[in-house]
Amino acid sequence: MFPLRLKKFIKKKHYDLCLHTQIDKISLEILKKYCKKINIKLIYDAVEWFSPEQFKRGDKSISYKRNDSYNTKWIDKQYYVIAISEYLKKHFLDRNIKVLKIPVILDVQNIISKKNISNDKLVIMYAGSPGKKDYLFEILNGILLLKKEEQRKLKFIIIGVTREQLVNICSVENNIIDKLSEVIEIKGRISRADVLCELEKANFTILIRSEKQRYAKAGFPTKFVESLATGTPVISNLTSDLNDYLIDKTNSIVVDSCDERSICIAIKRALALSNNEKVYMCQEARKTAINYFDYRLFITPIKNFIFEIGKGEANDNFKKIKN
């Protein structure tokens, strides 16, 4: 049904540009053919490139194949690309496709940065969907490596994942969850408003991704930007383009690798921070979001990119964009 609705929609009026993410192959062919026929410029919003390891069937998975085909074949020289990461930008430039890099952007100025932190315990928060890509298994095992007196100073809030999902999807053993029952609080799925309330009380969020798998190199973690925007520094290893933004003990605690021992060391370093250092890091996290991820910073680059696309066109709309 979508291909038919798309065909009717794009014929209703003339468009100068068409920007899209990943749609089904039939709809894509309809769009490309029609836009080429009447000279509509096409922009592809490239935000991910899956790794075979993410799927049970590996590179035979239908979702993997479609995503891979988008990045390697279907997006051709008919296109311009907005890429979310340096990895994707370089990939499309190597294919002689014009690219503008834009990371995850938010209305940072209108996100409330309100911290209500207790000094009793260090609160680390994870919020996400269940899966192995965020290394919850390694995080929990890293916490288990802490001394008992260190564990007593820590509270780890897990949002978006149930105990059953930790066991069945993330391969966390029940006995590990039991051993950490005084440390971890598993909340499962909660409302966005409740997530923001939890963020107010958190000293850090934690984000661990593979340094080797392509999905982490090509993507850019939304939750990283959301955390900084609320004034919550992150405990994270350096994947994607995070090295361009994270400064250890300023807006983050940088983890050397995604193994449990490195995670344990990073948490120990966070536990050793003074209250003044924690306040400073919250302030710097917020500054990072304002200085790098507010959408207003990208209005002019986007305007210029669209104007460049329309150069040579006898079209007043492109001239209006430039002005």
Secondary structure, DSSP 8 states (H G I E B T S, - for coil): -HHHHHHHHHTSS--SEEEE----HHHHHHHHHHHHHTT-EEEEEE-----GGGSTTGGG-HHHHHHHHIIIIIS-TTEEEEESSHHHHHHHHHTT--EEE----B-GGGS-------SSSEEEEEE--SSSTT-HHHHHHHHHTS-HHHHTTEEEEEES--HHHHHHTS---HHHHHHTTTTEEEEES--HHHHHHHHHH-SEEEE---SSSHHHHH---HHHHHHHHTT--EEEE--TTGGGT--BTTTEEEES-SSHHHHHHHHHHHHT--HHHHHHHHHHHHHHHHHHSBGGGGHHHHHHHHHHHTTT---HHHHHHH-
